[in-house]
Amino acid sequence: MSNNNNLNIRYNKSGYRQYQANDGGWEYTHRTVAEKKIGRPIEPNEHVHHINKNKVDNRPSNLVVIKDNIHREVHRSDYNEKNSCFNCGRTSHWAQDCYASYDIDGNRL
């Protein structure tokens, strides 16, 4: 992904930005950016969450890779990103202050 002028870019029906990979397939920009940020592929039980809820804001600082169950929790109707932990899913603290050993469903972190 060198020069945006050489990339075929589209937005899917859900509003996520995609680019055409060298093999001709379409890749999600936010997933590629997140994988580079964490230095590994995203696992099947993980999602990339846009912290500010803007699907086209793919800056590394706006993306966090979180487990499926935590992702569901942060998208609850009363979710507030200012008081939710992306590590464990609780709303009593931020991720940087998290010392939990288990997530909200009792799964070991």
C-alpha positions in Angstrom: 0.0 0.0 0.0 2.4 2.6 -1.2 0.6 5.4 -3.0 -3.1 6.2 -2.7 -3.2 7.4 -6.3 -2.4 3.9 -7.5 -5.0 2.2 -5.2 -8.5 1.2 -6.2 -10.6 2.4 -3.2 -14.3 1.9 -2.5 -16.7 2.1 0.4 -18.8 -0.9 1.1 -22.6 -0.7 1.8 -21.9 -0.5 5.5 -19.6 2.5 5.0 -16.2 0.9 5.6 -13.3 1.9 3.4 -11.7 -0.9 1.3 -8.8 -1.1 -1.0 -7.9 -3.6 -3.8 -5.0 -5.8 -2.7 -2.3 -7.1 -5.1 -4.2 -10.3 -5.5 -7.3 -8.4 -6.8 -9.3 -9.0 -3.6 -10.8 -6.2 -1.5 -9.3 -5.6 2.0 -10.7 -3.4 4.8 -8.4 -0.5 5.4 -9.1 -0.4 9.2 -8.2 -4.1 9.6 -4.9 -3.6 7.7 -4.0 -0.5 9.8 -4.9 -2.3 13.0 -2.8 -5.4 12.1 0.2 -3.1 11.4 -0.4 -1.3 14.7 -0.5 -4.6 16.8 2.1 -6.4 14.7 0.1 -9.5 14.0 -3.0 -10.7 12.1 -6.4 -10.2 13.7 -7.7 -13.4 15.2 -11.1 -14.8 14.2 -12.6 -13.9 17.6 -11.4 -10.2 17.4 -12.8 -7.0 15.9 -11.4 -3.7 15.1 -13.3 -1.0 16.9 -13.3 2.7 15.8 -13.1 4.5 19.1 -14.7 7.7 17.8 -17.4 5.6 15.9 -16.3 7.2 12.6 -16.0 4.2 10.2 -13.7 6.1 7.8 -11.3 7.5 10.5 -8.6 4.8 10.2 -5.8 6.5 12.1 -4.0 4.0 14.3 -4.9 6.1 17.4 -8.6 5.6 16.6 -8.5 1.9 16.2 -8.4 -0.8 18.9 -8.5 -4.6 18.4 -10.9 -6.2 20.9 -12.5 -9.5 21.5 -16.0 -10.2 20.1 -17.8 -10.2 23.4 -16.1 -6.9 24.4 -17.0 -5.4 21.1 -20.7 -6.3 21.6 -20.5 -4.7 25.1 -19.0 -1.4 23.9 -21.8 -1.1 21.3 -24.6 -1.4 23.8 -27.1 1.5 23.6 -25.8 3.1 26.8 -22.1 2.7 25.7 -19.9 5.7 26.4 -16.3 5.4 25.2 -15.1 7.8 27.9 -15.9 5.2 30.7 -15.5 1.8 29.0 -12.5 -0.5 29.1 -11.6 -2.1 25.8 -9.7 -4.9 27.7 -12.4 -6.3 30.0 -15.6 -4.6 28.8 -16.4 -3.0 32.2 -17.6 0.6 32.4 -15.8 1.4 35.7 -12.4 2.3 34.3 -10.4 2.9 31.1 -8.3 0.3 29.4 -5.0 2.0 30.6 -6.2 1.5 34.2 -7.3 -2.1 33.8 -6.0 -4.8 36.1 -8.7 -7.3 35.3 -7.7 -11.0 34.9 -11.2 -11.9 33.4 -13.5 -10.1 31.0 -17.2 -9.3 31.7 -18.2 -12.9 30.6 -15.7 -14.6 32.9 -13.2 -15.4 30.1 -9.5 -15.2 31.1 -7.8 -12.2 29.5 
